[in-house]
Amino acid sequence: MAAGDAPNAGGRMSAIGSRPIVALIGLFATGLTGCITAAEQATPIRPISCTAGADCDAKWSRAASWIALNPTWKIKTRTDQFIETTEHDTLPAFAITKVAKTPGNYEIIFEGYCANPFGCIPTVAQSRARFESFMIAQ
């Protein structure tokens, strides 16, 4: 009997040992992550910068609009520097933060996370790419 194999009630090995199940789980997980295109994986995160005043006000409003345009995401917290969505079973959740980089200059940072162990649709990478495109397409 190999290490990690478990005998059945009669002391003999079952036809399906633990290794094939682990392999199937691995294949399933690999298939789920395969939904992210190579372009999305390779796309670097583009910084979204703004200067204090009208520029940052407009971009911050646009960040909130991106979330509001999709009714499945609900805003949980919204301040002048932070927007967070509620968690969902199959959708990613987001935190968008406006961070001071230098006096008068800010960066809007997008963070996403998925609480579903099988993955979210859209993926965090897809959502980040859509957010960045929306922010840049002013």
Secondary structure, DSSP 8 states (H G I E B T S, - for coil): --TT--B-TTSSB-SS-HHHHHHHHHHHHHHHHTTS-HHHHH-----EEEETTHHHHHHHHHHHHHHHTSTTS-EEEE-SSEEEE---SSS-EEEEEEEEEETTEEEEEEEEE---TT--SS-HHHHHHHHHHHHH--
